[in-house]
Amino acid sequence: MPHQLRSEDLGFLERAPVRRTRTRDLHAPAEVIFEQLAARPENWPRWFGPANECRYEGAPPYGVGTMRHLRLYRLIRARETLLVWEPGERFAYRVHETSARGVTAMMEQWTLAPSAHERTRVSWTIAVDCAPPVHLLLRVSRRHVDKIFRDAMERLEGMCRRP
């Protein structure tokens, strides 16, 4: 049965008890990266390793207020609400409900910014409020999450370079 998470505004990205940001420069235009991050949820399993399924509810156009379904590691299901949809710049969502216990509030944000040599700086921020055992799990899994991000950015960059 889904576990309802606490609703939070975008300020949660700054005040959450657990916050992690990972950043990487990709050799791809921000608009193309945003297309894969936000406009093509069905492609998440191709570049984001833990994702098995990703889709929006309803018909396009998608944007702020749209609900998204995500399944990770074949076990964890989440339903998310899109909070920010700024093509080529920013994409953020909050987890509305999940099958995972121990998380009370969660939000993620992807930001895209120009960087040197025709690259785009991609930053991924995770903001979480959770029970102590989940907090401990997040602390000890930092290296694993770093690897997930690195691998995901390599695959995403490759997808963005293809015609």
ABEGO torsion letter per residue (X at the ends): XBBBBBBBBAAAAAABABBBBBBBBBBBBAAAAAAAAAABAAAAAAABAABABBBBBEBOBBEBGBBBBBBBGGABBBBBBBABBBBGABBBBBBABBABBGBABBBBBBBBBBBBGGBBBBBBBBBBBBBAAAAAAAAAAAAAAAAAAAAAAAAAAAAAABX
